[in-house]
Amino acid sequence: MALLQISEPGQSPDPHQRRIAVGIDLGTTHSLVAAVRHGSAECLPDEQGRVILPSAVRYMVDERGQTRRQIGFEALAAQAEDSQNTIVSVKRFMGRRLADLPDAGRLPYQFEDQPGMVAVKTVAGVKSPVEVSAEILASLRQRAEDTFNDDLFGAVITVPAYFDDAQRQATKDAAQMAGLNVLRLLNEPTAAAIAYGLDNGAEGLYAIYDLGGGTFDISLLRLSRGVFEVVATGGDSALGGDDIDHLLADAALLDAKMETVTPQDKRTVLVAARRTKEKLSTDGSAHLSCALSGGMLSVKITRERLAELAKPLIDKSLASVKRVLLDAKVKPDEVKGVVMVGGSTRMPAVRDAVGAFFGQPPLTDLNPDEVVALGAAIQANQLAGNNAQGELLLLDVLPLSLGLETMGGLVERIIPRNTPIPCALAQDFTTFKDGQTALAVHVVQGEREQVEHCRSLARFELRGIPPMAAGAARIRVSFQVDADGLLSVSAKEQLSGVEASVVIKPSYGLTDEQVASMLREGFTTAAADMKDRALREARVEAERMLEATRTALAADGDLLSPEDRARIDGLMAQIGQRCDRGDIDALEASIKALADGTEAFAAERMNRSIRQALAGRKLDQV
């Protein structure tokens, strides 16, 4: 008698065909791993039943000189006594140089500015953020494998929406070092939307307000049946609960008149500040107390005092929200709901401020600590092929425009920001000079019109272009952005087939403060940029006109009388003078004057060419 095989709805009836895939929320403060089990997503606990793993790694050397490490709660318990070797909030260092860390001076670590990314000196040697993140990811992988008693097929790992190419690549490198097969990097707000959309059947326009320990993301998504479309996104990777902890710790030290503290004292106060902040989410007041080298610190903090301290940071987050709504041309009252993500959104001051801005109480149905991991697990389950009938479709967007440098130091945008990804777009370009056999391709990212105000991503050269007249070559430059937000660029000359390409793997990342600054400058300087762009374009056109006229004079200048030659030379000199002045109207008038003044000369050249072509030929040969 055959046994019946029971399976979950929409899943393969053969258990051996199911692949174990997990979603991992690699957070600044803590991390989680989740998987779809028994038909629904759930976070996987450790042996003590705790689903949260603090994002902390402590490096030690035992009496035999062997390197040891503690990960999670053990490491977190030691951060006050061994702050230099206990690395927390490492996510803030991913893909960054030392110059990109404005608060490096108040951190207890000894940084080493290595090529590509900052590293931290520990008793176990210099550790990069990728290595530290790999330790956390490996611990979560082990937890998942112990839960299922099997190897993992792959994982979906979440990242802030505003992580750039370098930060995303660093995250993938850490996962690979941890022995994980990355199915996809998923933006954290999108992961939250997946969890809310599928759990609650929600449809409409939603804002995802994600305030974690070290990063802030705001995304506007349109949710409809099976489709999660990111309409616009913004954020700040240097804004989060850690910053509130620092403000609270500084205020407590100021109240207690304890101005001189050691780095270890500062770490101790930070740990106490975080405990106090968490307690104030439920209580009206709490005592911030801890033992320092100079004595006992004990200060009473009220919820109102914490709200007052946090207000500038909350306002800063709402400024990002306003920019995203402006990008999407949406008013706050058009948003159907606001999803709160991240442990810092438990603060009543944050929930009240967000509710007041949107005119409605935010949604807090799901655990804000777990919602991102749950959404990632749902996506991982589908990518592993376990739910082939699923109708889930993700449409993430590019946070900043991508383009190329053109003549005059101008940016030609190929892919505008907020374009859904993955995507592939191409544009045709040509050569500027006669006989040009190579083309330098400079890939940039940003919202300004001039190259010097944007971020350089990569440079490469297309060589072997057949010598042709200026403008005759047809060079197609193609941009491809994959589902992880990583970019590749190729250039191909259409006639000859010569081709060159580059995969963008920048050595260090663009901070979200810089991203926000780029967007802000793009808005505030738009008029001046467009005026400057028009002037540069006019100068490029003037140079092209001058180059063409010089070439014509060199070939057929004998057709002109001395008076006509002097007149054309005068018009050319006038263009040169007006190029330097910056008067676009005068420059365009000079370009037109030269074009009009050389019409007769162009006609004479044409007649000569025709006569030379027909010389010695009979009518029936033409």
C-alpha positions in Angstrom: 0.0 0.0 0.0 1.4 3.4 -1.1 1.7 6.3 1.3 0.3 9.7 0.4 2.9 12.5 0.2 1.6 15.7 1.9 3.0 19.0 0.6 2.3 22.7 1.2 0.1 24.5 -1.2 2.0 25.7 -4.3 5.1 23.6 -3.4 6.6 20.6 -5.0 5.0 17.3 -3.7 8.5 15.7 -3.8 10.5 16.9 -0.7 13.7 16.1 -2.5 13.0 18.7 -5.1 12.7 21.5 -2.5 15.7 23.7 -2.1 16.5 25.3 1.2 16.8 29.0 0.7 16.9 31.7 3.4 16.5 35.4 3.7 19.1 37.3 5.7 18.8 40.8 7.1 22.4 41.9 7.6 21.7 44.8 9.9 23.8 47.5 11.5 22.7 46.7 15.0 21.5 43.1 14.7 21.0 40.5 12.0 18.4 37.7 11.4 17.9 34.7 9.2 14.4 33.6 8.1 13.0 30.9 5.9 9.6 29.7 4.6 8.5 26.7 6.7 5.1 25.1 6.8 3.9 27.5 4.2 4.8 30.8 5.9 8.0 32.8 6.5 9.4 32.7 10.0 12.7 33.8 11.6 15.0 31.0 12.7 16.0 31.0 16.4 19.3 29.9 17.9 19.7 27.2 20.6 18.4 29.6 23.3 15.3 30.5 21.2 16.6 34.0 20.2 15.9 35.0 16.6 18.1 38.1 16.8 21.9 37.9 16.4 23.6 41.2 17.5 25.9 42.4 14.7 29.0 42.3 16.9 32.3 40.4 16.5 35.0 40.3 19.2 38.5 39.1 18.3 40.7 37.6 21.0 44.0 35.7 21.3 44.3 33.0 24.0 47.3 32.1 26.2 48.6 29.7 23.4 48.5 32.5 20.9 45.5 31.1 19.0 43.0 33.5 17.5 39.5 33.2 18.9 36.3 35.2 18.2 33.0 35.7 19.8 29.9 36.5 17.7 26.6 38.0 18.7 25.5 38.2 22.3 28.8 37.1 23.7 30.6 39.8 21.8 28.1 42.4 22.7 28.5 41.7 26.4 32.2 42.5 26.1 32.1 45.7 24.0 32.5 48.0 27.1 35.5 46.2 28.6 37.2 45.4 25.2 35.9 48.1 22.9 38.9 48.2 20.6 38.6 44.5 19.7 34.8 44.3 19.7 33.5 45.6 16.4 29.9 46.7 16.2 27.9 48.6 13.5 30.4 47.3 10.9 27.8 47.9 8.2 28.6 51.6 8.3 32.2 50.8 7.2 31.3 48.6 4.2 32.8 50.0 1.0 34.1 53.2 2.8 37.4 55.0 3.1 38.5 56.7 6.3 37.7 60.0 4.8 34.1 58.9 4.3 33.6 58.3 8.1 32.8 61.7 9.7 32.5 60.2 13.2 35.7 58.1 13.1 37.2 60.2 15.8 34.6 59.3 18.4 34.8 55.6 17.7 37.0 53.4 19.9 38.7 51.6 17.0 42.2 52.0 15.5 41.5 52.4 11.8 43.8 51.6 9.0 43.0 53.3 5.7 43.8 50.5 3.2 43.4 50.8 -0.5 39.7 50.4 -1.3 38.2 50.2 2.2 39.0 51.2 5.7 40.0 48.3 8.1 40.2 47.9 11.9 43.3 46.9 13.9 42.6 44.1 16.4 44.7 41.8 18.5 44.0 39.1 15.8 45.3 41.4 13.1 43.8 43.9 10.7 40.2 43.1 9.9 38.2 44.5 7.0 34.4 45.2 7.2 34.0 42.4 4.6 35.7 39.9 6.9 33.7 41.0 10.0 30.4 40.8 8.0 31.4 37.4 6.8 31.7 36.2 10.4 28.1 37.3 11.1 26.8 35.8 7.9 28.6 32.5 8.5 27.0 32.3 12.0 23.6 32.8 10.5 24.3 30.2 7.8 25.3 27.7 10.4 22.1 28.4 12.4 20.0 27.8 9.2 21.8 24.5 8.4 21.4 23.3 12.0 17.7 24.1 11.8 17.2 22.1 8.6 20.0 19.6 9.1 21.0 20.2 5.5 23.1 22.5 3.3 21.6 25.7 2.0 20.8 26.2 -1.7 21.2 30.0 -1.4 20.3 33.2 0.3 18.7 36.5 -0.4 20.6 39.2 1.5 19.1 42.6 2.1 20.9 45.9 1.8 19.9 49.5 2.2 18.2 50.9 -0.9 20.9 53.6 -1.2 23.9 51.2 -1.0 25.9 52.0 -4.1 27.9 49.5 -6.4 30.9 49.3 -4.0 28.8 48.7 -0.9 26.7 46.0 -2.7 29.8 44.3 -4.0 31.3 44.3 -0.6 28.2 42.6 0.8 28.3 40.0 -1.9 32.0 39.4 -1.2 31.2 38.9 2.5 28.5 36.4 1.7 30.9 34.5 -0.6 33.5 34.4 2.2 30.8 33.0 4.5 30.1 30.2 2.1 26.7 31.5 0.9 25.3 31.4 -2.6 23.7 34.8 -3.1 20.5 34.4 -5.0 19.9 38.2 -5.0 20.7 41.4 -3.1 17.3 42.8 -2.1 16.6 46.4 -1.0 15.4 46.4 2.6 12.3 48.6 2.0 11.3 46.2 -0.8 11.7 43.2 1.5 9.4 44.9 4.0 6.9 45.5 1.3 6.9 41.9 0.3 6.2 40.8 3.9 3.4 43.3 4.3 1.9 42.9 0.9 1.6 39.2 1.1 0.6 39.0 4.7 -2.1 41.6 4.5 -3.1 41.6 0.9 -2.4 45.3 0.8 -2.8 47.3 -2.5 -2.1 50.9 -3.3 0.7 53.4 -2.7 2.8 52.8 0.4 5.8 54.5 2.1 8.4 52.2 3.7 10.0 54.2 6.6 13.1 52.1 7.6 15.1 53.5 10.5 17.6 51.0 11.7 20.6 51.1 14.0 22.9 52.8 11.4 21.0 53.5 8.2 17.8 55.2 7.1 15.8 54.3 4.0 12.6 55.7 2.7 10.9 54.1 -0.3 7.6 54.8 -2.0 6.1 51.6 -3.5 3.0 50.9 -5.5 1.6 47.5 -4.4 -0.8 45.7 -6.6 -1.6 42.0 -7.1 1.7 40.3 -7.2 3.6 43.4 -8.2 5.9 45.5 -6.0 6.9 48.6 -7.9 9.4 51.0 -6.3 8.3 54.4 -7.4 11.1 56.4 -5.7 13.7 55.9 -3.1 16.0 57.9 -0.8 17.7 57.8 2.5 20.9 58.3 4.5 23.4 55.5 5.3 24.8 57.6 8.2 21.6 58.1 10.2 20.1 55.7 12.6 19.6 54.6 16.2 23.3 54.6 16.8 23.3 58.4 16.4 20.5 58.8 18.9 22.5 56.7 21.3 25.5 59.0 20.9 23.3 62.1 21.5 21.8 60.5 24.6 25.2 59.5 25.9 26.7 62.9 25.4 23.7 64.5 27.1 24.0 62.2 30.1 27.7 63.0 30.5 27.0 66.7 30.2 24.2 66.5 32.9 26.6 64.6 35.2 29.4 67.2 34.5 31.7 64.3 33.5 33.6 65.9 30.6 36.7 63.8 30.7 36.1 60.1 29.9 38.2 57.3 28.4 37.2 55.6 25.1 36.2 52.6 27.2 34.0 54.9 29.4 32.4 56.3 26.3 31.6 52.8 25.0 30.1 51.9 28.5 27.9 55.0 28.4 26.8 54.1 24.9 25.7 50.6 26.0 23.8 52.2 28.9 22.3 54.8 26.6 20.9 52.2 24.2 19.3 50.3 27.2 17.8 53.5 28.4 16.4 54.4 25.0 14.8 51.0 24.6 13.3 51.2 28.1 11.8 54.7 27.2 9.8 53.1 24.4 7.5 51.7 27.0 8.2 53.8 30.1 7.8 57.5 30.7 11.2 57.8 32.4 14.3 55.7 33.1 17.7 56.0 34.8 20.8 55.9 32.7 23.4 54.5 35.1 26.8 52.8 34.7 30.1 52.6 36.4 32.9 54.6 34.9 36.6 55.0 35.7 35.8 58.4 37.3 32.9 57.2 39.3 29.3 56.2 39.0 27.2 57.9 36.3 23.4 58.1 37.1 21.1 60.4 35.3 17.3 60.4 35.0 16.1 60.7 31.4 12.4 61.3 30.5 10.8 60.3 27.3 10.3 64.0 26.5 14.0 64.7 26.9 14.9 61.8 24.5 12.3 63.1 22.0 13.9 66.6 22.2 17.4 65.1 21.6 16.3 63.0 18.7 14.2 65.7 17.0 17.0 67.0 14.7 17.7 63.4 13.5 14.0 62.7 13.0 13.6 65.9 11.1 16.5 64.9 8.9 14.8 61.7 8.1 11.6 63.5 7.2 13.5 65.8 4.9 14.5 62.7 2.9 10.8 61.6 2.9 9.8 65.0 1.4 12.4 64.6 -1.4 11.1 61.1 -2.3 7.5 62.4 -2.4 8.7 65.3 -4.6 10.4 62.9 -6.9 7.3 60.8 -7.3 5.0 63.9 -7.6 2.9 62.6 -4.7 1.4 64.4 -1.7 1.4 62.8 1.8 -2.3 62.3 1.8 -2.1 60.2 -1.4 -0.1 57.6 0.5 -2.4 54.8 1.7 -0.2 53.5 4.5 3.2 53.9 6.1 5.1 50.8 7.0 7.5 51.1 9.9 10.7 49.0 9.7 13.7 48.9 12.0 14.1 48.8 15.7 14.5 52.6 16.0 10.9 53.0 14.8 9.7 51.6 18.2 10.5 55.1 19.6 7.2 56.9 20.2 8.8 60.2 19.0 9.5 58.6 15.7 6.1 57.1 15.3 4.4 60.4 16.3 6.5 62.5 13.9 5.9 60.1 11.0 2.1 59.9 11.8 1.8 63.7 11.9 3.7 64.1 8.6 1.4 61.6 6.7 -1.7 62.4 8.7 -2.4 58.8 9.7 -1.0 56.4 12.3 1.8 54.2 10.8 1.4 50.4 10.3 3.1 48.4 13.0 1.4 45.0 12.5 4.6 43.0 12.0 7.7 43.0 14.2 9.8 45.9 12.9 13.0 43.9 13.7 11.9 40.9 11.7 9.9 42.2 8.8 12.9 42.7 6.4 14.2 39.1 7.0 10.6 37.7 6.5 10.3 39.5 3.2 13.7 38.3 2.1 12.8 34.7 3.0 9.7 34.9 0.8 11.7 36.1 -2.1 14.4 33.4 -1.5 11.8 30.7 -1.5 10.5 31.8 -4.9 14.0 32.2 -6.4 14.9 28.7 -5.3 11.9 27.5 -7.3 9.9 26.2 -4.4 6.9 28.3 -5.3 6.7 28.2 -9.0 3.1 29.4 -9.1 4.0 32.5 -7.2 3.0 35.8 -8.8 5.6 37.9 -7.0 7.3 40.5 -9.2 9.9 43.0 -7.9 10.6 46.3 -9.6 13.4 48.0 -7.7 14.8 51.3 -8.9 18.2 52.9 -9.5 18.9 55.5 -6.8 21.2 57.8 -8.9 21.4 58.5 -12.6 24.2 56.9 -14.7 25.8 58.5 -17.7 28.9 59.3 -19.7 31.2 62.3 -20.0 30.9 64.0 -23.4 32.9 66.9 -25.0 33.1 70.0 -22.9 33.0 68.0 -19.6 29.2 67.5 -19.8 27.2 64.5 -18.6 25.0 62.6 -21.0 22.5 60.6 -18.8 21.9 57.1 -20.1 19.8 55.7 -17.3 17.9 58.3 -15.2 17.5 57.7 -11.5 14.4 55.9 -10.3 14.5 53.7 -13.4 13.2 50.2 -12.6 16.0 47.5 -12.4 17.2 45.2 -13.9 17.5 47.3 -17.0 19.6 47.7 -20.2 19.7 51.0 -22.2 22.0 52.1 -25.0 22.8 55.3 -26.8 24.8 56.1 -30.0 27.8 58.5 -30.0 30.3 59.5 -32.6 33.8 60.9 -33.0 34.7 64.5 -32.7 37.8 64.7 -35.0 38.6 63.5 -38.4 40.6 60.2 -38.4 39.9 59.5 -34.7 40.7 55.9 -34.0 40.1 55.7 -30.2 37.4 56.8 -27.8 37.7 57.3 -24.1 34.6 56.2 -22.2 34.1 57.8 -18.7 31.2 56.4 -16.7 29.8 58.7 -14.0 26.9 58.7 -11.5 25.0 61.7 -10.2 22.4 64.4 -11.0 24.5 67.4 -12.0 25.2 68.5 -15.5 28.9 68.7 -15.2 31.3 65.8 -14.8 33.3 67.5 -12.0 30.2 67.5 -9.8 29.4 63.8 -10.3 31.0 60.6 -9.0 33.5 58.9 -11.4 32.8 55.1 -11.6 35.1 53.8 -14.3 37.1 54.7 -17.4 38.0 52.5 -20.4 39.0 53.0 -24.0 37.5 51.7 -27.3 40.5 51.3 -29.7 40.7 50.2 -33.3 38.0 52.5 -34.7 38.6 52.8 -38.5 39.8 56.3 -39.5 36.7 58.2 -40.7 35.5 61.8 -41.0 34.3 63.4 -37.8 30.7 62.3 -37.0 30.9 59.3 -39.4 31.6 56.6 -36.8 28.6 55.1 -34.9 29.6 54.0 -31.4 26.9 52.3 -29.3 27.4 52.5 -25.6 25.3 50.0 -23.6 24.5 50.2 -19.9 23.3 47.1 -18.1 22.2 47.1 -14.4 21.4 43.7 -12.9 18.9 42.8 -10.2 21.5 43.5 -7.5 22.1 47.0 -8.8 25.5 46.2 -10.2 26.5 47.9 -13.5 28.4 46.8 -16.6 29.1 49.1 -19.6 30.2 48.2 -23.2 31.0 50.3 -26.2 30.9 48.9 -29.8 31.7 50.6 -33.1 28.8 49.5 -35.4 30.6 49.4 -38.7 33.8 47.7 -37.8 32.5 45.6 -34.8 35.4 46.6 -32.4 34.2 46.4 -28.8 35.3 47.1 -25.3 33.6 46.7 -21.9 34.0 47.1 -18.2 32.1 45.7 -15.1 31.9 48.5 -12.6 33.4 47.3 -9.3 34.6 50.6 -7.7 37.1 50.2 -4.9 35.1 52.2 -2.4 31.6 53.4 -2.0 29.6 56.6 -2.3 28.1 57.5 1.0 24.4 58.2 1.2 25.3 61.6 2.7 27.1 62.3 -0.6 24.1 60.8 -2.5 21.7 63.0 -0.7 24.0 66.0 -1.2 24.1 65.2 -4.9 20.3 65.1 -5.2 20.0 68.3 -3.1 22.6 70.1 -5.3 20.9 68.7 -8.4 17.6 70.4 -7.3 19.1 73.7 -6.0 21.5 74.3 -8.9 19.3 73.0 -11.7 18.9 76.4 -13.4 22.6 77.4 -13.1 23.6 73.9 -14.3 21.3 74.1 -17.4 22.7 77.6 -18.2 26.3 76.3 -17.8 25.4 73.2 -19.9 24.1 75.4 -22.7 27.3 77.4 -22.6 29.4 74.3 -22.7 27.4 72.9 -25.6 27.8 76.1 -27.5 31.5 76.0 -26.9 31.6 72.4 -28.2 29.6 73.5 -31.3 32.0 76.5 -31.7 35.0 74.2 -31.6 33.4 71.8 -34.1 32.6 74.7 -36.4 36.2 76.1 -36.1 37.7 72.7 -36.7 35.6 72.1 -39.8 36.4 75.6 -41.2 40.1 75.2 -40.6 40.0 71.9 -42.4 38.1 73.5 -45.4 40.5 76.4 -45.6 43.5 74.1 -45.6 42.0 72.1 -48.5 40.4 74.8 -50.6 41.5 78.2 -49.2 42.7 79.2 -52.7 39.1 79.6 -53.8 38.8 82.7 -51.6 39.8 86.3 -52.4 42.1 88.0 -49.8 39.1 90.0 -48.7 36.9 87.0 -48.2 39.7 85.1 -46.4 40.2 88.0 -44.0 36.5 88.3 -43.3 36.3 84.5 -42.4 39.4 84.8 -40.3 37.8 87.7 -38.5 34.6 85.7 -37.8 36.7 82.8 -36.5 38.7 85.1 -34.2 35.4 86.6 -32.9 34.2 83.1 -31.9 37.5 82.5 -30.0 37.1 85.7 -28.1 33.5 85.0 -27.2 34.2 81.5 -26.1 36.3 82.9 -23.2 33.7 85.5 -22.1 30.9 83.1 -21.2 28.2 85.1 -23.0 26.1 82.4 -24.6 23.9 84.7 -26.7 27.0 86.5 -28.2 28.7 83.1 -28.8 25.7 81.6 -30.5 25.4 84.8 -32.7 29.1 84.4 -33.6 28.6 80.8 -34.6 25.6 81.7 -36.8 27.6 84.6 -38.3 30.4 82.1 -39.2 27.9 79.6 -40.7 26.3 82.4 -42.8 29.7 83.9 -43.7 31.0 80.6 -45.1 27.9 79.6 -47.1 29.3 80.9 -50.4 32.7 79.3 -49.7 30.9 75.9 -49.0 29.1 76.3 -52.4 32.4 77.0 -54.2 33.9 73.9 -52.6 30.9 71.8 -53.6 31.2 73.0 -57.2 34.9 72.2 -57.3 34.2 68.7 -55.9 31.6 68.1 -58.6 33.9 69.4 -61.4 36.7 67.1 -60.2 34.4 64.2 -60.0 33.1 64.8 -63.6 36.4 65.7 -65.2 37.3 63.5 -68.2 34.0 61.5 -68.0 31.3 61.2 -70.7 27.7 61.8 -70.0 26.8 58.1 -70.3 29.5 57.2 -67.6 27.9 59.4 -65.0 
